[in-house]
């Protein structure tokens, strides 16, 4: 158990940040799944629209520090390639 006030505060901070980050992670995963499900269905228009809405969400995860910039670049590249392959 934390003995100092500083350690207790750090525990509170990390708990609130963990909760916030969890919601953000869930959000970007939902957007990626929407794109992937549209690709599986074979609907190129829906997949393209889903991709357009997912890219800004992924970029925001970089600025918030949830994901690394190269990870997001890889996600965007692979999803874009899959969507283009449908057309």
Secondary structure, DSSP 8 states (H G I E B T S, - for coil): ---SHHHHHHHHHHHHHHHHHHHHHHHHHHHHHHHHHHHHHT-HHHHHHHHHHHHHHHHHHHHHTSS-HHHHHHHHHHHHHHHHHH-
